[in-house]
Amino acid sequence: MFENEHTLKRFLTEKAEGQFHDRYEKALEGARSEFGSKYPMVINGQRVKTSKNTTHVSPIDTRVVLGYLPAGTATHSRQAIAAAKKAFEKWGKSEWQERVRIFRKAADIMSEKKFELAAWISYENGKNRYEAIGDVDEAIDFVRYYAEEMERNNGFETSMKSAQPNEKTKSVMKPYGVWGVISPFNFPAAILTGMATAALVTGNTVVIKPSSDAPIIGFKIAEIFEQAGLPDGVLNVVFGSGGTTGAEIVKNPDVSGIVFTGSSEVGYSMGRQLSAGKPRPLIAELGGKNPAVVTDTADLGKAVDGVLKAAFGYSGQKCSVCSRVFVHKKVKDEFVKRLVEKAKDLPVGNPLEQNTFMGPLVNESAYKKYQQYARLADRDGKVLVGGHVRKDGELKHGYYVAPTIVTGLPKKHRLFREEMFVPILCVTDYEKFDDALRLANDVDYGLTAGIFSGDQGEVKKFLDHIEAGVVYVNRQASATTGAMVGCQPFGGWKDSGTTGKNTGGPHYLAQFMREQSQTIAE
């Protein structure tokens, strides 16, 4: 029976928090001993290097060189696709029970190495230890949950009614072939692992392109899958830019489908290229502009905590981040006062330190984007806290910024409409509940949304009318973020997704297969 990994919760339950920190600190030391290594691509089970390498530094401190990555080319992608196509001849016809066995073994290995993986996540993308271990936990959860889904659905083979007395018919779901897996930086273990596992456990082969901001964790996960027993060529990893290795994966006719997480702009462009010749499936999660509604009957303590964590967790770099809050005018002043007070006290700094809540942004581009949006917020609204970069002490060597809350913006201002992916939260008021609902829905995105209300009528109306794939009510743990595999299927409506079938839920795996009706006459 599937159970979530819940590493931190287990340590806390056993009153062993000290052991949690000790294991993380030891893993940091282990990662440091590997700094400066050269990481190869994985093509048909072989380690492939190039004469030209790119230098990979940490956003925590850009003076720290984490490693060197090969400068992959379109040729490398073609080689990886050819290897995956050849491997599909056997893997696509393998017994689903054997695939499930391999992935359960992979989950066990990943669980044994979870602190090592978490340490690398912290160094690569700046997550604090709690978020990093949560990222790895989610990766493990995806592997185990999808293995169980294959088992629960009997490999997606279903007996059907007989059209004639002498006939027996069944529906069989079969894999497509080669899938491109293009993953983001913000959940470099969870999202990469979830997308790859879904494709692989259903019988497809894959070519993975990890984010250039978090490539090492992708390589280490590929090693774990190999160790668990994946045959050569079934899983391939290429590094390089989206315009080279990524573009070849998308346009190559031997790729049957793409699974992608990233911006809607890139996703829609990818969709047009992917189906330029003939329609091919694109399973994409494409970001969000996620609202929270706080009514005059809300528990303001819960609302403040929920919004704070959703807005500033992982420095606002989650597609489910809360970036808009609509607060009833009767309680707005009190809500904002409490929110600002708590935001001022959020520990910003080196994410490797135990008490840090908010680490750095992932790269220079995000750092500059934050500054541009902060200037715009200051020009057109009132910045109540934050709005500046952090350069004190050692922070000057990384991409650190302050959590920012802005009010006074026009309700149709671009900061209320654009996905920013930085820790800037826009707050405004409303008078009638229908106005709050209209404002919440009045964007192109529809990923997550939250409400805080003591009125069950308002809650029901919100659930009936909100245009989002993941919805939370009175959730102090986080207003819009923190979906758990097997508990809260995660995916978006409108410009936040392409299929409406959420990852970590019961309808996700079938997207990686096509149906065959088999009738045998006696």
N, C-alpha and C positions, 0 to 999 in steps of 0.2 A: 504494500500500500504506500503510495507516494506521500512523503512528508517533506516540508520545506526544510532547508539546511539550518537556517536560524543560528548561525555560529555564536554571535554575541549574546543572544538571548540564552543559549545553552550555558555559556560561561557564567553569565549573571545568575541564572537559576541555581547553578552549582556553587555560587559564591566564590568563583575562581577568576574574577576580573583581572587580578594580578597576572595570572597565567596567560590570559589573552594578550595583555600588553607585552609580556616577556617574549611570547612567541612571535609577535609582530616585530619587536625590536631585533630579535635574532634574525628574522627574515630580511630586515633592512640591511644588516651586516652582510648577509649572504649575497644580496643583490649588489651591494657596493663592490664586493670582490670580483664581480663580473663586468664592472664598468669598463667601457672601451673595447668590448669584444666586437667582432665582426659577425653579423648574422646573415645566413644565406637564405635564398628562396628555396622552396620545396617543390620540385617538379618531378613527378613520377617516382617519388621516393628518394630522389637524388638531391644533394645539397648543391645549389647553384649559386656561384658568386660572380661578380662582375669586376672589371678593372677599375671602374669608377664607382665610388661610394658616396653616400650622403651622410652628414654628421647629424646625429640625433641627440639633442640636449634636453634637459629637464626644465619645465616651466617654473619649478621651485627656485632654481638658480641656474641661469643659462650658461654659467661657467662650467657646469657639470656635464661632461659628455657621457651619455648613457651607453652609446654604441655607434656602430657604423652599419648602414644598410645599403644593399646593392641598389644601384640606379637601374631598376628594371625597365625594359622596353616593350614595345608591342610584340616583338619576336618572342620574348619570354612568355607573354600571355598566350600567344598562339601555341607555343610548345606545351604549356600547362593544359590548355583546352584539348589539344590532341591526346595528351596523356589521360585526361579525364574521360574523353570519348572512348578510348580503347578500354579503360578500366570498367566502363559502364557495361560492356558486353557480359562480364561475369557478375559484377556487383548488382546490376539491375535485375538479375535473375536469381540472386541469392535468397535464401529463406529469411523471412522477416524475423524469425526467432533468433537466428544467428546475429543479425544486425542488432537486435535488442540486447543480446548478451554482450556484444562488444561495447555498446554505449553505456551499459550499466557498469562495466569494468572501467570505462573512461571516467565516469562520474566518481567512482571510488578513488581513482588515482588523483583526480582533481581535488577531491576532498582532502586527501593526504597532503597535497601541495598547496592548500588554499592560502596559507600565510605567505609563502614565496610569491604566489601570483598577486596577492594583495599588495605586497611591497613594491612589485614592479608597476602596478597600476598607480600607486601613489607617486612614484618617481616619474612615470611617463605622462600622466595627465593631471596630477596635482590633487587627487582626492585625499581627504583625511582617512585615517585608518578604519573608521567605522563605515564610511561610504565605500572604501576599497574592498573590505571584507564582504560587504553587502553585494557588491558587484560580482565577486567570485561566487558567493552563495547563490545568486540568481543564475549564474552560468550552470552550476551544478544542478539547480532545480530544473532548468530547461532540459538538461540531458535526461534526468530521471523521469520527468513528467512526460516527455515525448516518447520515451521507451514504454512507459505504462500505457500511454494512449494507443500505441501500436498493438499492445497486448489486449487492451480493453476492446478494441475494435477488430480483434482477430485478424490483424494485418489488413484491415479494410476489405475483407471478403465477406459478402452477404448473400445468403440464399434468397432467391426470389420465388414468386408464384410460378407454377407451370402453365404455359399457354396451351399445351396439349398433354393428354394423359401419358404419352410416351416420351415426354421431354422433361429435362431438368435444367434449370437456369440459375446462374449466380452472377452477381455483380462483383467485379474485381477491380480494385484501384491499382494502377501500375505507374511506376515512375516515368518521368519525361526523358531524362538523359542528363546532360551537363547543366549545372546551375552556376551562375556567377553570384558570389556572396560579397557584397561591398558594404563594409561596416564603418561605423563612426568612432570618434575618439572618446565620447563621453561615457560609454559603457563598453570598453574594449574587450572585456571578457564576456559579459552577459549577452550583449546583442550579437556579437560575432558568433559565440557558441550556440545561441538559440537559433539563429538563422541557419548556420551550417548543419547543426544536428537535425533540424526539421527536414532539410533537403536530403541528408545522408541516410537517416534512419528509415526514410520512405523509399530508399533504393536508388536515389540519384547520386551522381558524383559531383564534386564541386571544385571551383577555382576561387580562392578567397583573396581579396585585396583588402588588407587591414588599413585602417587610417594611418596616414603618414605621421600623425601626432602620437600614435600609440602602436607602433608596429611590433615591438619586442614581445608584448603579451600575446599577440596573434601567433607568432612563431612558437612560443612555449605551449600554447594550447594545441597547435598542430602536432607537436612532439608527443603530447599526452594521448591524442587520438591514435597516433602511430603505435605508441606503446601498448595501447589497449587492443590493437590487432587490426586496424584498418589496412587493407592491402595497398601496395604502391599504386599511385595514380588516382586513387579514390578521392583523396584530399590533396590539393595543391595550393601553395601559397606564393603569390607574387607581390613584390613591393614596387613602388613607383608612384608617379603622379596620376591623378584622375584623367589627365589629358593623354597619357601614354598607355600604361597597363590597363587602367580602368576603361578607357575608350575602346580598346580592342576587345575586352570582355563583352562590352555592350553590343558592339556591331558585328561580332563574329557569328556567322550563320550556324556554327556547330554548337552554340550555346542555346539551350532550350528555354531558359528563363532566367530572370534576375530577381534576387531578393536584396533589398536595399533599405538602409535607414539613413536619412539626411534631410536636406532642405527640399521644400516643394519645387523650387526653381530647378535644382539639379534633377530631382525625381521625374518631373514632367518632361524635361529635356531628354532624359534617359528613356522614358517611355516612347517618345517620338522616334528616337533612333532605333530602339529595340524592335519596333513594329513597322519600320520603314518598308521592309519587303513583305513580310507576312506577320500576322498577330502572334506575339509570344507573351507569356504571362510575366507580369511585373508585380511582385508583392512588395509594397513599399510603405513605410511609415515616414511621414513627411513633416513632422514638427507641429507646433501648436502656438496658440495665443490664449492661454488658459485663464478663465475668470474664476473668481470667488465672489459669491454674493453673501453679504452679511446683513441680516434683517434686524428690525428693532426688537425682535423677541429672542435674538441670539444670545448664547452664553459668550460674552465678549472675551473671557479668559481663554476658552477653547478656540475661538475665532482668531485671536491674536497669535496664539501658539501655532495653530494650523497654517495660517497665512505666512508667518515668519519662516517656518521650516520649508514651506513649498516655494517661497520666493527666493531664498538665499542658500538653500542646500546646494552643494556642489557649485557654489558661486553663480547660480542662475543658469547653469549650462546643461539643463535637462529639457527635453522636448515637452515634458509635462509641467515645467516650472509655472508657478502662478505669477503672472506679470500684470494682471488687472484685478482690481478689487472695486466692487460696487457696494457701498455702505449706505444704509438708510440714513437720511439726514438727521434723524433724532439722535442717533448714536455715533455719527461719524467723528465728531470731535473727540469723544472719549476713546473710541477705537483707535484713531490715529495717534493720540497721545500715548497710549499704552504700547502701540506698535513701534513708534519711534524710540521710546525709552529702551525697549528690548533690542532693537536693531543697533542702537549705540553701544550696547554691551556685548555684541557678538564678537567672539575672539577671531580676528583675522590674522593669518600668519602662516608660518611654515606648517604644511599639513602633516609632516612627520612627527610633530610634537603632539603629545597626548590630548591637550585641551583645545586644540585648534578646531574651530567650526568651519571657517571659510578659508580655503587655500587660494592659489593663484588662478587666473584665467589660463587657458591652455596654450596660447601662443600670442605673438605680437599682433596679428590681425585682430584677434578678439580684444586685446588690450586697447588698440586704437579705436575699435568700434565702440567700446565702452565710453571712451573719452568723447567721441562724437555725439553719442546719445546723451551723455551727461550735460554737455554744452547745450544741446537742444532742449533738454528738460529745464535747465536753468534759464534759458531765454524765454521759453513759452509758458513756464509754470513756476512753481515754488518748490525748490529742493529742501526737504525737511531734515534730511540726514544723508551723508555721503556725498556723491557727486565728484569725487576726486580719487586719484590713484594713491597708492601707498608706497612711499620710497624710504621709509624710516629704517635705519639699520640695515640688516641683511636683506630686507625686502626689496631694496633697490636693484637687486640682481635678478628678480623674478617679475612676473606679471600680476602684481597684487593691486586690488582696487577695493574701495569701500562699498558696503551694501547701501543702496540708494533708494529713498522713498520720495516720490514727487506727487504733489497735488496741484490743483488749479489749472490743469491742462484742459483745453476744449475736449468734449467727449468723443469727437471724431478725429482727434489729433493722431498723427502717425505713430506715436509711441503707444497709443491704445490699440493699434491695428497691426503693426509689424512684429514679427518674431525677432527678438533682439539677441537672445542667448547670452545675456550678461545680467548681473544682479541689480536690475532697475525695476522697481515696482511702482505702478501708477495707480493712484487711489482717487476716486470721485464719489459723489453722493447720488442718491436717487430718492424720489418721493413715493412713487407707486411701484408695487411689485412687478407689474407688467412692464414698466420701464426698465427695471433691472434685467428682466428676462430678455427683452428686446436688445439691450446693450450687450448682454453676454453673448447673444447669438449673432450680433452684427459684425462678424469678421469672416474671413474666408476659411479659417481653420475650425476644427471641431474635434480636438483630441481629448482633453480632460476638463473637468469643471467641478466646482465644489459649492456647497451652500451651508450656511450656519443659520439655523432658525429653530424656534421652539413651536412654530405653528405648523401642524401636520398638513393643513390645507396648502400652505405655501410649499412645503416639501414635495407634496404630491404633484403640484402644478409644475414645479421645477423639474422633477423627474419625467413628467409627461412631455415637457416642451423643450428642454435643453438639448441643443444639437452637439453632442459630444459622445465619444465612444466609451469613455471611462468617467464615472460620476461618483462623487463622495458626498455624504451628508454628515454634518457635525463631527468631522474627523479631526481631532486635535493633533493626531500624529502627523498629519500633513493635509492641507486643503485640496491639493491637486496631484501630488506625487506619491510614489511609494507602492505601486502595484506589485503584488506578489504572484509568482507563477502558480497556476492551478487554483488561485483564489480570485484574482481580479484580472481577467483577460484584458490585454492592453493593445489598443489600436484606435484609430481615429476615423471620423467622418469628414466629409467635404474635402478640403485641401490637405487634410492631415493623414490621408491614407488612400490606397487604391482599391482595396478589396472589401473592406468592412468585416473582415474575419480577423479577430484579434489574436496576437501572439500569447502563448501561455494559456490558451483556452481550448475548448473541445472541437472547434471548427478550423483550426489552423493547419494541421498536417495535410488535410485533404487537398489543399491548394497546390501541393507539390506533386500531385498525382493526377492521372486522367483515368476515366472509367472505361472498362471493357465489359460488355455484356456477353456472357458465355452460355450458350445453349447446346446441350448434348441430347440427341435423340437416340432412344434405345431400339 
